[in-house]
Amino acid sequence: MHSQSADAGLATSMVATQRPAAQGSAAHRRGVASGRAARRWFLVAAPVLAGLFVTIGAVGDPAVGEDGRVLYEAYAANPDPLQFKSVGFHFGYAFWIVPAILLAGYVRNRGIWIANVAAFLGWLGISTLPGLLMIDYYDSAIGQVAGVDTTLRVQEVMETMWGVPVIVTPGIAGFVFALPLAAVAAWRAGLVKWWSPLSVICGFLAFTLSGVAPWGTAITTAFFGVFAYSLWRGTRPDHRVGESG
């Protein structure tokens, strides 16, 4: 009798200790699932946010399509809209490039090396290009304090520094190539359909060929929205490789 009672007590104790562990495991699984869902939704939303922010930048730009003295005069005379321009493009470029980094984790078989290259280019782009928008504020401030001629002289001096293109050129390469290559890698992996990389390329062409005008960035947003929809389909937990992206 004593032995049976001891066994029963031991069994009860084991159940009592296992129940919190099981509950903790369930809570852990929910936490992991919610964390993955948040990461996925950030990936899906990023292309659309990129389009929206570059549109804000394009609308605020006081010197669309201009360069040289005309651009610096406009920046010095219009510091308030310039700030919307620079903030918009800063976050627009960041959201534009980050999917190339995030998508690398979804590509595990075919296309994996393309995804690796895209992620590396994405790192080059996102570590450089968004931060370059701070130059706009210096151009505007120098023009306001010392005149546009001084802004032009500062620009001429900067062009003699070899470190400037060493920093800028890889950043531009990351901006241009990271997202299209990431989209190609996702297509090769069976996550998205062939028209997904095409939508990224069309969005980029609308951005550049329009001279970064608001109507061009609006078209970019539409094409990037198509790409975002494809990512939403292709990164679902129940998605099967080769299924409609």
TIFI-51904 format. One record per residue (C-alpha): residue in one letter; x, y, z. Coordinates in Angstrom, 3 decimals. Layout:
<dodren><resn>a</resn><u>X</u><v>Y</v><w>Z</w></dodren>
...
END
This chain:
<dodren><resn>m</resn><u>0.000</u><v>0.000</v><w>0.000</w></dodren>
<dodren><resn>h</resn><u>2.773</u><v>2.383</v><w>0.935</w></dodren>
<dodren><resn>s</resn><u>4.564</u><v>1.633</v><w>-2.352</w></dodren>
<dodren><resn>q</resn><u>1.408</u><v>2.248</v><w>-4.395</w></dodren>
<dodren><resn>s</resn><u>0.831</u><v>5.537</v><w>-2.629</w></dodren>
<dodren><resn>a</resn><u>4.404</u><v>6.605</v><w>-3.300</w></dodren>
<dodren><resn>d</resn><u>4.087</u><v>5.677</v><w>-6.975</w></dodren>
<dodren><resn>a</resn><u>0.850</u><v>7.630</v><w>-7.274</w></dodren>
<dodren><resn>g</resn><u>2.454</u><v>10.642</v><w>-5.625</w></dodren>
<dodren><resn>l</resn><u>5.431</u><v>10.432</v><w>-7.972</w></dodren>
<dodren><resn>a</resn><u>3.144</u><v>10.234</v><w>-11.029</w></dodren>
<dodren><resn>t</resn><u>1.153</u><v>13.234</v><w>-9.834</w></dodren>
<dodren><resn>s</resn><u>4.363</u><v>15.182</v><w>-9.270</w></dodren>
<dodren><resn>m</resn><u>5.644</u><v>14.339</v><w>-12.760</w></dodren>
<dodren><resn>v</resn><u>2.380</u><v>15.474</v><w>-14.377</w></dodren>
<dodren><resn>a</resn><u>2.478</u><v>18.688</v><w>-12.371</w></dodren>
<dodren><resn>t</resn><u>6.027</u><v>19.452</v><w>-13.491</w></dodren>
<dodren><resn>q</resn><u>5.404</u><v>18.490</v><w>-17.119</w></dodren>
<dodren><resn>r</resn><u>2.272</u><v>20.638</v><w>-17.505</w></dodren>
<dodren><resn>p</resn><u>4.049</u><v>24.004</v><w>-17.105</w></dodren>
<dodren><resn>a</resn><u>6.775</u><v>22.779</v><w>-19.435</w></dodren>
<dodren><resn>a</resn><u>4.173</u><v>21.858</v><w>-22.048</w></dodren>
<dodren><resn>q</resn><u>2.471</u><v>25.208</v><w>-21.604</w></dodren>
<dodren><resn>g</resn><u>5.827</u><v>26.946</v><w>-21.922</w></dodren>
<dodren><resn>s</resn><u>6.520</u><v>25.036</v><w>-25.102</w></dodren>
<dodren><resn>a</resn><u>3.188</u><v>26.145</v><w>-26.570</w></dodren>
<dodren><resn>a</resn><u>3.912</u><v>29.737</v><w>-25.612</w></dodren>
<dodren><resn>h</resn><u>7.336</u><v>29.436</v><w>-27.216</w></dodren>
<dodren><resn>r</resn><u>5.804</u><v>28.119</v><w>-30.425</w></dodren>
<dodren><resn>r</resn><u>3.321</u><v>30.997</v><w>-30.494</w></dodren>
<dodren><resn>g</resn><u>6.148</u><v>33.467</v><w>-29.962</w></dodren>
<dodren><resn>v</resn><u>8.189</u><v>31.946</v><w>-32.783</w></dodren>
<dodren><resn>a</resn><u>5.170</u><v>31.920</v><w>-35.098</w></dodren>
<dodren><resn>s</resn><u>4.351</u><v>35.561</v><w>-34.384</w></dodren>
<dodren><resn>g</resn><u>7.993</u><v>36.545</v><w>-34.855</w></dodren>
<dodren><resn>r</resn><u>8.138</u><v>34.820</v><w>-38.229</w></dodren>
<dodren><resn>a</resn><u>4.851</u><v>36.403</v><w>-39.256</w></dodren>
<dodren><resn>a</resn><u>6.143</u><v>39.873</v><w>-38.332</w></dodren>
<dodren><resn>r</resn><u>9.310</u><v>39.287</v><w>-40.369</w></dodren>
<dodren><resn>r</resn><u>7.261</u><v>38.069</v><w>-43.330</w></dodren>
<dodren><resn>w</resn><u>4.882</u><v>41.031</v><w>-43.240</w></dodren>
<dodren><resn>f</resn><u>7.812</u><v>43.430</v><w>-43.093</w></dodren>
<dodren><resn>l</resn><u>9.226</u><v>41.764</v><w>-46.207</w></dodren>
<dodren><resn>v</resn><u>5.868</u><v>41.993</v><w>-47.996</w></dodren>
<dodren><resn>a</resn><u>5.234</u><v>45.606</v><w>-46.994</w></dodren>
<dodren><resn>a</resn><u>8.739</u><v>46.891</v><w>-47.789</w></dodren>
<dodren><resn>p</resn><u>8.356</u><v>47.250</v><w>-51.600</w></dodren>
<dodren><resn>v</resn><u>5.091</u><v>49.160</v><w>-51.234</w></dodren>
<dodren><resn>l</resn><u>6.561</u><v>51.393</v><w>-48.535</w></dodren>
<dodren><resn>a</resn><u>9.546</u><v>52.007</v><w>-50.811</w></dodren>
<dodren><resn>g</resn><u>7.254</u><v>53.255</v><w>-53.557</w></dodren>
<dodren><resn>l</resn><u>5.245</u><v>55.445</v><w>-51.192</w></dodren>
<dodren><resn>f</resn><u>8.294</u><v>57.052</v><w>-49.601</w></dodren>
<dodren><resn>v</resn><u>10.072</u><v>57.785</v><w>-52.888</w></dodren>
<dodren><resn>t</resn><u>6.813</u><v>59.359</v><w>-54.075</w></dodren>
<dodren><resn>i</resn><u>6.845</u><v>61.597</v><w>-51.001</w></dodren>
<dodren><resn>g</resn><u>10.428</u><v>62.472</v><w>-51.883</w></dodren>
<dodren><resn>a</resn><u>9.583</u><v>63.192</v><w>-55.506</w></dodren>
<dodren><resn>v</resn><u>6.648</u><v>65.425</v><w>-54.564</w></dodren>
<dodren><resn>g</resn><u>8.790</u><v>67.374</v><w>-52.096</w></dodren>
<dodren><resn>d</resn><u>11.793</u><v>67.752</v><w>-54.402</w></dodren>
<dodren><resn>p</resn><u>12.145</u><v>71.476</v><w>-55.261</w></dodren>
<dodren><resn>a</resn><u>14.537</u><v>70.732</v><w>-58.144</w></dodren>
<dodren><resn>v</resn><u>13.227</u><v>67.684</v><w>-60.006</w></dodren>
<dodren><resn>g</resn><u>15.460</u><v>66.911</v><w>-62.954</w></dodren>
<dodren><resn>e</resn><u>17.870</u><v>69.765</v><w>-62.240</w></dodren>
<dodren><resn>d</resn><u>21.553</u><v>69.758</v><w>-61.358</w></dodren>
<dodren><resn>g</resn><u>24.438</u><v>72.149</v><w>-60.822</w></dodren>
<dodren><resn>r</resn><u>23.743</u><v>75.774</v><w>-59.915</w></dodren>
<dodren><resn>v</resn><u>19.994</u><v>75.544</v><w>-60.555</w></dodren>
<dodren><resn>l</resn><u>19.710</u><v>72.626</v><w>-58.150</w></dodren>
<dodren><resn>y</resn><u>21.768</u><v>74.285</v><w>-55.404</w></dodren>
<dodren><resn>e</resn><u>19.830</u><v>77.535</v><w>-55.742</w></dodren>
<dodren><resn>a</resn><u>16.548</u><v>75.638</v><w>-55.373</w></dodren>
<dodren><resn>y</resn><u>17.857</u><v>73.739</v><w>-52.338</w></dodren>
<dodren><resn>a</resn><u>19.020</u><v>76.931</v><w>-50.657</w></dodren>
<dodren><resn>a</resn><u>15.736</u><v>78.732</v><w>-51.360</w></dodren>
<dodren><resn>n</resn><u>13.434</u><v>75.856</v><w>-50.403</w></dodren>
<dodren><resn>p</resn><u>14.753</u><v>74.125</v><w>-47.262</w></dodren>
<dodren><resn>d</resn><u>11.305</u><v>73.029</v><w>-46.040</w></dodren>
<dodren><resn>p</resn><u>10.188</u><v>71.014</v><w>-49.091</w></dodren>
<dodren><resn>l</resn><u>13.779</u><v>69.783</v><w>-49.433</w></dodren>
<dodren><resn>q</resn><u>13.475</u><v>68.112</v><w>-46.036</w></dodren>
<dodren><resn>f</resn><u>10.432</u><v>66.162</v><w>-47.210</w></dodren>
<dodren><resn>k</resn><u>12.384</u><v>65.194</v><w>-50.320</w></dodren>
<dodren><resn>s</resn><u>15.389</u><v>63.932</v><w>-48.388</w></dodren>
<dodren><resn>v</resn><u>13.431</u><v>62.107</v><w>-45.679</w></dodren>
<dodren><resn>g</resn><u>11.218</u><v>60.488</v><w>-48.308</w></dodren>
<dodren><resn>f</resn><u>14.117</u><v>59.199</v><w>-50.395</w></dodren>
<dodren><resn>h</resn><u>16.086</u><v>58.163</v><w>-47.309</w></dodren>
<dodren><resn>f</resn><u>13.406</u><v>55.754</v><w>-46.133</w></dodren>
<dodren><resn>g</resn><u>12.348</u><v>54.926</v><w>-49.688</w></dodren>
<dodren><resn>y</resn><u>15.817</u><v>53.656</v><w>-50.575</w></dodren>
<dodren><resn>a</resn><u>16.044</u><v>51.688</v><w>-47.324</w></dodren>
<dodren><resn>f</resn><u>12.707</u><v>49.940</v><w>-47.895</w></dodren>
<dodren><resn>w</resn><u>13.658</u><v>49.427</v><w>-51.564</w></dodren>
<dodren><resn>i</resn><u>16.831</u><v>47.496</v><w>-50.723</w></dodren>
<dodren><resn>v</resn><u>15.953</u><v>45.573</v><w>-47.562</w></dodren>
<dodren><resn>p</resn><u>13.858</u><v>42.829</v><w>-49.282</w></dodren>
<dodren><resn>a</resn><u>17.020</u><v>41.661</v><w>-51.045</w></dodren>
<dodren><resn>i</resn><u>18.514</u><v>40.889</v><w>-47.636</w></dodren>
<dodren><resn>l</resn><u>15.381</u><v>39.340</v><w>-46.136</w></dodren>
<dodren><resn>l</resn><u>14.622</u><v>37.144</v><w>-49.154</w></dodren>
<dodren><resn>a</resn><u>17.954</u><v>35.316</v><w>-48.825</w></dodren>
<dodren><resn>g</resn><u>16.543</u><v>33.339</v><w>-45.900</w></dodren>
<dodren><resn>y</resn><u>13.684</u><v>32.007</v><w>-48.026</w></dodren>
<dodren><resn>v</resn><u>15.879</u><v>30.752</v><w>-50.894</w></dodren>
<dodren><resn>r</resn><u>17.366</u><v>27.413</v><w>-49.825</w></dodren>
<dodren><resn>n</resn><u>17.856</u><v>25.381</v><w>-52.994</w></dodren>
<dodren><resn>r</resn><u>17.826</u><v>26.634</v><w>-56.572</w></dodren>
<dodren><resn>g</resn><u>18.890</u><v>30.252</v><w>-56.841</w></dodren>
<dodren><resn>i</resn><u>20.703</u><v>30.256</v><w>-53.514</w></dodren>
<dodren><resn>w</resn><u>23.900</u><v>31.830</v><w>-54.882</w></dodren>
<dodren><resn>i</resn><u>21.938</u><v>34.480</v><w>-56.736</w></dodren>
<dodren><resn>a</resn><u>20.206</u><v>35.230</v><w>-53.430</w></dodren>
<dodren><resn>n</resn><u>23.590</u><v>35.439</v><w>-51.678</w></dodren>
<dodren><resn>v</resn><u>24.896</u><v>37.940</v><w>-54.237</w></dodren>
<dodren><resn>a</resn><u>21.657</u><v>39.935</v><w>-53.989</w></dodren>
<dodren><resn>a</resn><u>21.929</u><v>40.034</v><w>-50.192</w></dodren>
<dodren><resn>f</resn><u>25.546</u><v>41.206</v><w>-50.382</w></dodren>
<dodren><resn>l</resn><u>24.633</u><v>43.935</v><w>-52.857</w></dodren>
<dodren><resn>g</resn><u>21.711</u><v>44.815</v><w>-50.614</w></dodren>
<dodren><resn>w</resn><u>24.100</u><v>45.248</v><w>-47.712</w></dodren>
<dodren><resn>l</resn><u>26.290</u><v>47.533</v><w>-49.831</w></dodren>
<dodren><resn>g</resn><u>23.276</u><v>49.584</v><w>-50.870</w></dodren>
<dodren><resn>i</resn><u>21.485</u><v>49.899</v><w>-47.566</w></dodren>
<dodren><resn>s</resn><u>24.682</u><v>50.743</v><w>-45.678</w></dodren>
<dodren><resn>t</resn><u>25.440</u><v>53.629</v><w>-48.034</w></dodren>
<dodren><resn>l</resn><u>22.676</u><v>55.071</v><w>-50.186</w></dodren>
<dodren><resn>p</resn><u>20.026</u><v>56.126</v><w>-47.614</w></dodren>
<dodren><resn>g</resn><u>22.653</u><v>57.988</v><w>-45.595</w></dodren>
<dodren><resn>l</resn><u>23.796</u><v>59.996</v><w>-48.607</w></dodren>
<dodren><resn>l</resn><u>20.584</u><v>62.042</v><w>-48.420</w></dodren>
<dodren><resn>m</resn><u>22.179</u><v>64.010</v><w>-45.565</w></dodren>
<dodren><resn>i</resn><u>24.251</u><v>65.740</v><w>-48.263</w></dodren>
<dodren><resn>d</resn><u>21.103</u><v>67.612</v><w>-49.327</w></dodren>
<dodren><resn>y</resn><u>20.977</u><v>69.396</v><w>-45.977</w></dodren>
<dodren><resn>y</resn><u>24.600</u><v>70.463</v><w>-46.243</w></dodren>
<dodren><resn>d</resn><u>24.053</u><v>71.731</v><w>-49.793</w></dodren>
<dodren><resn>s</resn><u>21.069</u><v>73.765</v><w>-48.628</w></dodren>
<dodren><resn>a</resn><u>22.753</u><v>75.097</v><w>-45.480</w></dodren>
<dodren><resn>i</resn><u>25.977</u><v>76.092</v><w>-47.253</w></dodren>
<dodren><resn>g</resn><u>23.957</u><v>77.894</v><w>-49.905</w></dodren>
<dodren><resn>q</resn><u>21.953</u><v>79.767</v><w>-47.284</w></dodren>
<dodren><resn>v</resn><u>24.977</u><v>80.747</v><w>-45.182</w></dodren>
<dodren><resn>a</resn><u>27.676</u><v>81.387</v><w>-47.770</w></dodren>
<dodren><resn>g</resn><u>25.946</u><v>81.478</v><w>-51.138</w></dodren>
<dodren><resn>v</resn><u>25.552</u><v>79.041</v><w>-54.002</w></dodren>
<dodren><resn>d</resn><u>29.032</u><v>79.837</v><w>-55.350</w></dodren>
<dodren><resn>t</resn><u>30.452</u><v>78.355</v><w>-52.161</w></dodren>
<dodren><resn>t</resn><u>28.277</u><v>75.274</v><w>-52.549</w></dodren>
<dodren><resn>l</resn><u>29.677</u><v>74.807</v><w>-56.051</w></dodren>
<dodren><resn>r</resn><u>33.266</u><v>75.201</v><w>-54.798</w></dodren>
<dodren><resn>v</resn><u>32.679</u><v>72.660</v><w>-52.030</w></dodren>
<dodren><resn>q</resn><u>31.295</u><v>70.240</v><w>-54.618</w></dodren>
<dodren><resn>e</resn><u>34.370</u><v>70.776</v><w>-56.814</w></dodren>
<dodren><resn>v</resn><u>36.691</u><v>69.998</v><w>-53.895</w></dodren>
<dodren><resn>m</resn><u>34.742</u><v>66.866</v><w>-53.003</w></dodren>
<dodren><resn>e</resn><u>35.110</u><v>65.635</v><w>-56.580</w></dodren>
<dodren><resn>t</resn><u>38.886</u><v>65.577</v><w>-56.104</w></dodren>
<dodren><resn>m</resn><u>38.608</u><v>63.094</v><w>-53.201</w></dodren>
<dodren><resn>w</resn><u>39.029</u><v>59.478</v><w>-54.332</w></dodren>
<dodren><resn>g</resn><u>37.172</u><v>58.125</v><w>-51.301</w></dodren>
<dodren><resn>v</resn><u>33.861</u><v>59.605</v><w>-52.414</w></dodren>
<dodren><resn>p</resn><u>33.321</u><v>57.297</v><w>-55.430</w></dodren>
<dodren><resn>v</resn><u>34.709</u><v>54.365</v><w>-53.451</w></dodren>
<dodren><resn>i</resn><u>31.824</u><v>54.804</v><w>-51.012</w></dodren>
<dodren><resn>v</resn><u>29.130</u><v>55.937</v><w>-53.421</w></dodren>
<dodren><resn>t</resn><u>29.598</u><v>53.550</v><w>-56.363</w></dodren>
<dodren><resn>p</resn><u>29.005</u><v>50.266</v><w>-54.467</w></dodren>
<dodren><resn>g</resn><u>25.952</u><v>51.828</v><w>-52.841</w></dodren>
<dodren><resn>i</resn><u>24.467</u><v>52.714</v><w>-56.217</w></dodren>
<dodren><resn>a</resn><u>25.288</u><v>49.217</v><w>-57.520</w></dodren>
<dodren><resn>g</resn><u>23.421</u><v>47.736</v><w>-54.573</w></dodren>
<dodren><resn>f</resn><u>20.424</u><v>49.945</v><w>-55.225</w></dodren>
<dodren><resn>v</resn><u>20.296</u><v>49.066</v><w>-58.925</w></dodren>
<dodren><resn>f</resn><u>20.940</u><v>45.320</v><w>-58.827</w></dodren>
<dodren><resn>a</resn><u>20.056</u><v>43.928</v><w>-55.378</w></dodren>
<dodren><resn>l</resn><u>16.266</u><v>43.799</v><w>-55.645</w></dodren>
<dodren><resn>p</resn><u>16.055</u><v>42.494</v><w>-59.254</w></dodren>
<dodren><resn>l</resn><u>18.573</u><v>39.743</v><w>-58.449</w></dodren>
<dodren><resn>a</resn><u>16.681</u><v>38.839</v><w>-55.270</w></dodren>
<dodren><resn>a</resn><u>13.466</u><v>38.592</v><w>-57.293</w></dodren>
<dodren><resn>v</resn><u>15.218</u><v>36.338</v><w>-59.835</w></dodren>
<dodren><resn>a</resn><u>16.504</u><v>34.149</v><w>-56.994</w></dodren>
<dodren><resn>a</resn><u>12.988</u><v>33.866</v><w>-55.558</w></dodren>
<dodren><resn>w</resn><u>11.713</u><v>32.873</v><w>-59.004</w></dodren>
<dodren><resn>r</resn><u>14.463</u><v>30.271</v><w>-59.385</w></dodren>
<dodren><resn>a</resn><u>13.533</u><v>28.899</v><w>-55.971</w></dodren>
<dodren><resn>g</resn><u>9.898</u><v>28.507</v><w>-57.042</w></dodren>
<dodren><resn>l</resn><u>8.596</u><v>31.088</v><w>-54.594</w></dodren>
<dodren><resn>v</resn><u>7.287</u><v>33.536</v><w>-57.203</w></dodren>
<dodren><resn>k</resn><u>6.340</u><v>33.519</v><w>-60.866</w></dodren>
<dodren><resn>w</resn><u>8.442</u><v>34.890</v><w>-63.748</w></dodren>
<dodren><resn>w</resn><u>6.530</u><v>38.152</v><w>-63.824</w></dodren>
<dodren><resn>s</resn><u>7.713</u><v>39.048</v><w>-60.327</w></dodren>
<dodren><resn>p</resn><u>11.267</u><v>40.009</v><w>-61.376</w></dodren>
<dodren><resn>l</resn><u>9.720</u><v>41.765</v><w>-64.366</w></dodren>
<dodren><resn>s</resn><u>7.536</u><v>43.879</v><w>-62.079</w></dodren>
<dodren><resn>v</resn><u>10.638</u><v>44.959</v><w>-60.127</w></dodren>
<dodren><resn>i</resn><u>12.492</u><v>45.906</v><w>-63.321</w></dodren>
<dodren><resn>c</resn><u>9.490</u><v>47.841</v><w>-64.650</w></dodren>
<dodren><resn>g</resn><u>9.212</u><v>49.704</v><w>-61.358</w></dodren>
<dodren><resn>f</resn><u>12.885</u><v>50.654</v><w>-61.516</w></dodren>
<dodren><resn>l</resn><u>12.578</u><v>51.799</v><w>-65.136</w></dodren>
<dodren><resn>a</resn><u>9.575</u><v>53.978</v><w>-64.286</w></dodren>
<dodren><resn>f</resn><u>11.610</u><v>55.507</v><w>-61.465</w></dodren>
<dodren><resn>t</resn><u>14.670</u><v>56.323</v><w>-63.589</w></dodren>
<dodren><resn>l</resn><u>13.187</u><v>57.096</v><w>-67.012</w></dodren>
<dodren><resn>s</resn><u>10.732</u><v>59.585</v><w>-65.513</w></dodren>
<dodren><resn>g</resn><u>13.632</u><v>61.523</v><w>-64.001</w></dodren>
<dodren><resn>v</resn><u>12.266</u><v>60.570</v><w>-60.561</w></dodren>
<dodren><resn>a</resn><u>9.132</u><v>62.611</v><w>-61.207</w></dodren>
<dodren><resn>p</resn><u>6.057</u><v>62.011</v><w>-59.018</w></dodren>
<dodren><resn>w</resn><u>4.147</u><v>60.302</v><w>-61.843</w></dodren>
<dodren><resn>g</resn><u>7.073</u><v>57.927</v><w>-62.350</w></dodren>
<dodren><resn>t</resn><u>7.328</u><v>57.032</v><w>-58.665</w></dodren>
<dodren><resn>a</resn><u>3.561</u><v>56.435</v><w>-58.593</w></dodren>
<dodren><resn>i</resn><u>4.024</u><v>53.866</v><w>-61.370</w></dodren>
<dodren><resn>t</resn><u>6.922</u><v>52.394</v><w>-59.408</w></dodren>
<dodren><resn>t</resn><u>4.637</u><v>51.987</v><w>-56.402</w></dodren>
<dodren><resn>a</resn><u>2.080</u><v>50.144</v><w>-58.527</w></dodren>
<dodren><resn>f</resn><u>4.657</u><v>47.715</v><w>-59.934</w></dodren>
<dodren><resn>f</resn><u>6.190</u><v>47.192</v><w>-56.514</w></dodren>
<dodren><resn>g</resn><u>2.707</u><v>46.477</v><w>-55.198</w></dodren>
<dodren><resn>v</resn><u>2.482</u><v>43.637</v><w>-57.726</w></dodren>
<dodren><resn>f</resn><u>5.805</u><v>42.319</v><w>-56.455</w></dodren>
<dodren><resn>a</resn><u>4.624</u><v>42.612</v><w>-52.843</w></dodren>
<dodren><resn>y</resn><u>1.510</u><v>40.573</v><w>-53.678</w></dodren>
<dodren><resn>s</resn><u>3.735</u><v>37.919</v><w>-55.223</w></dodren>
<dodren><resn>l</resn><u>5.876</u><v>37.848</v><w>-52.078</w></dodren>
<dodren><resn>w</resn><u>2.765</u><v>37.518</v><w>-49.938</w></dodren>
<dodren><resn>r</resn><u>1.681</u><v>34.486</v><w>-51.950</w></dodren>
<dodren><resn>g</resn><u>5.113</u><v>32.921</v><w>-52.148</w></dodren>
<dodren><resn>t</resn><u>6.086</u><v>33.214</v><w>-48.481</w></dodren>
<dodren><resn>r</resn><u>2.902</u><v>31.828</v><w>-46.934</w></dodren>
<dodren><resn>p</resn><u>3.547</u><v>29.008</v><w>-44.438</w></dodren>
<dodren><resn>d</resn><u>1.385</u><v>26.669</v><w>-46.545</w></dodren>
<dodren><resn>h</resn><u>3.042</u><v>27.647</v><w>-49.831</w></dodren>
<dodren><resn>r</resn><u>4.445</u><v>24.788</v><w>-51.866</w></dodren>
<dodren><resn>v</resn><u>7.402</u><v>25.368</v><w>-54.166</w></dodren>
<dodren><resn>g</resn><u>6.210</u><v>25.847</v><w>-57.712</w></dodren>
<dodren><resn>e</resn><u>2.723</u><v>26.896</v><w>-56.610</w></dodren>
<dodren><resn>s</resn><u>1.312</u><v>30.112</v><w>-58.029</w></dodren>
<dodren><resn>g</resn><u>3.358</u><v>33.007</v><w>-56.632</w></dodren>
END
